[in-house]
Amino acid sequence: MVQIVPMRPEHWPQVAAIYSEGIATGHATFEAEPPSWEQFDADKARVHRWVAVDEARHANGENAVLGWAAASPVSDRCAYAGVVEHSVYVASTAGGRGIGLTLLNHLTSVAESAGIWTVQSGIFPENEASLRLHERAGFRTVGVRRGVGRMTYGPAAGRWRDVVFVEWRSAIAGTA
């Protein structure tokens, strides 16, 4: 059984390992390595950080984190107070189990309850699994940002990359 719980500092080693797996694909992020816990903690909104844990493994004291999602405000301007940008990562060993969809559904539900009206992200076009996941979670493609960032690591180092810009809109928060 999978449970979604708030991310805590003790989850960080497993969260960072899952993040590293995503980075190694070359299609998950512009980042070359996970940040430190301190940097992650400073950058991500505490109320929008979640991990999916395997309850059975967790009860036995084993590594339990199967995936994570986190969001941060896109701006400190009051007009954008209800807009966050998110990341979602699933451990390679947990793929195909619905972990990503469970995390995204939880994140958007909690965000909506907190008054968030837009959850957005940029996804490399090559990351077809993430694009399908986001579509299943109710995100829509807004457009493609051409050459928005440059890779700094791996075989694509120096290459400018496109990202597909996706968003989820609340039917409740931020509506007139």
C-alpha positions in Angstrom: 0.0 0.0 0.0 1.3 3.5 -0.9 0.8 6.4 1.3 1.4 10.1 0.5 3.0 11.9 3.5 4.7 15.3 4.0 8.4 15.2 3.0 10.7 15.4 6.0 14.5 15.9 6.3 14.9 12.1 7.0 13.4 11.4 3.5 16.1 13.5 1.8 18.7 10.7 1.1 16.0 8.7 -0.8 14.5 11.8 -2.4 18.0 12.9 -3.6 18.7 9.3 -5.0 15.4 9.4 -7.0 16.3 12.9 -8.2 19.7 11.6 -9.3 18.1 8.8 -11.3 16.0 11.4 -13.1 19.0 13.6 -13.8 20.9 10.6 -15.2 18.3 10.1 -17.9 19.2 13.5 -19.4 15.5 14.2 -19.9 14.2 15.2 -16.5 15.8 18.6 -15.6 18.5 21.1 -16.5 20.1 20.5 -13.1 23.3 18.5 -13.1 22.9 17.2 -9.5 20.4 17.4 -6.7 20.7 20.3 -4.4 21.6 20.0 -0.8 18.7 19.4 1.6 19.3 23.0 2.9 18.9 24.4 -0.6 15.9 22.3 -1.4 14.3 23.2 1.9 14.8 26.9 1.2 13.5 26.7 -2.4 10.4 24.5 -2.0 7.2 25.5 -0.2 6.9 23.3 2.9 3.2 22.8 2.5 3.7 21.5 -1.1 6.4 18.8 -0.5 5.2 15.2 -0.6 6.7 11.7 -0.7 5.0 8.4 -1.7 6.0 5.7 0.7 5.5 2.0 0.7 3.8 1.4 4.0 4.9 -2.2 4.3 8.6 -1.5 3.6 8.4 1.6 5.9 7.0 -0.5 8.8 10.1 -2.8 8.4 12.5 0.1 8.5 13.5 -0.4 4.8 13.9 2.3 2.2 10.3 3.4 1.7 10.3 6.4 -0.6 8.9 5.5 -4.1 8.6 9.0 -5.4 8.2 12.7 -4.5 6.6 15.9 -5.6 7.3 19.4 -4.6 6.3 22.9 -5.6 7.5 26.5 -5.2 6.0 29.9 -5.9 6.7 31.2 -9.3 6.9 34.8 -8.1 6.6 36.9 -5.0 4.3 39.3 -6.8 0.8 39.2 -5.3 -0.9 38.7 -8.7 0.8 35.3 -8.9 0.2 34.2 -5.3 -1.8 31.2 -6.5 0.7 29.9 -9.0 3.3 27.3 -8.3 5.8 25.4 -10.3 6.3 21.7 -9.5 8.5 18.7 -9.9 7.6 15.1 -9.7 10.0 12.1 -9.7 9.4 8.4 -9.3 12.0 5.8 -8.4 13.0 3.6 -11.4 12.0 0.6 -9.4 8.5 2.0 -8.8 7.6 2.9 -12.4 4.3 1.8 -13.8 2.6 1.5 -10.4 0.7 4.8 -10.6 3.0 6.5 -8.1 3.4 9.7 -10.2 -0.3 10.0 -10.8 -1.0 9.6 -7.1 1.5 12.2 -6.2 0.3 14.7 -8.8 -3.4 14.2 -7.8 -2.4 14.7 -4.2 -0.3 17.8 -4.9 -3.1 19.5 -7.0 -5.7 18.6 -4.4 -3.8 20.0 -1.5 -2.7 23.0 -3.6 -6.3 23.8 -4.5 -7.3 23.5 -0.9 -4.6 26.1 -0.1 -5.9 28.5 -2.7 -3.5 27.7 -5.5 -5.2 28.1 -8.9 -2.4 27.1 -11.2 0.3 24.4 -10.9 2.7 24.5 -13.8 5.9 22.8 -15.1 8.2 22.6 -18.0 8.9 19.1 -19.4 11.5 18.1 -22.1 9.6 16.9 -25.2 11.7 13.7 -25.1 10.2 12.8 -21.7 7.1 11.3 -23.2 6.2 9.4 -20.0 6.1 12.6 -18.0 3.9 14.3 -20.7 1.5 11.4 -20.6 1.4 11.4 -16.8 0.6 15.1 -16.7 -2.1 14.7 -19.2 -3.7 11.9 -17.2 -3.5 14.2 -14.1 -5.5 16.9 -15.8 -2.6 19.1 -17.0 -2.9 20.8 -20.4 -0.1 21.8 -22.8 0.1 25.5 -23.0 3.0 25.6 -25.5 6.6 24.9 -26.2 9.3 27.2 -25.0 12.0 26.9 -27.7 15.7 26.8 -26.5 14.7 28.1 -23.1 17.7 26.6 -21.3 21.1 25.1 -21.9 22.3 21.7 -20.6 25.4 21.8 -18.5 26.1 18.1 -18.1 26.1 14.8 -19.9 26.1 14.0 -23.6 23.8 17.0 -24.3 26.1 19.5 -22.5 26.0 22.9 -24.3 22.8 22.0 -26.2 19.9 24.4 -25.9 16.7 22.5 -25.0 13.0 23.1 -25.6 10.5 22.5 -22.8 6.8 21.7 -23.1 5.0 24.1 -20.8 2.1 22.4 -19.0 -0.4 23.7 -16.4 -3.2 22.4 -14.2 -6.0 24.9 -13.4 -8.2 24.7 -10.4 -12.0 24.7 -11.0 -12.5 26.2 -7.6 -9.5 28.5 -6.5 -8.9 31.6 -8.5 -12.2 31.6 -10.4 -14.5 34.5 -10.6 
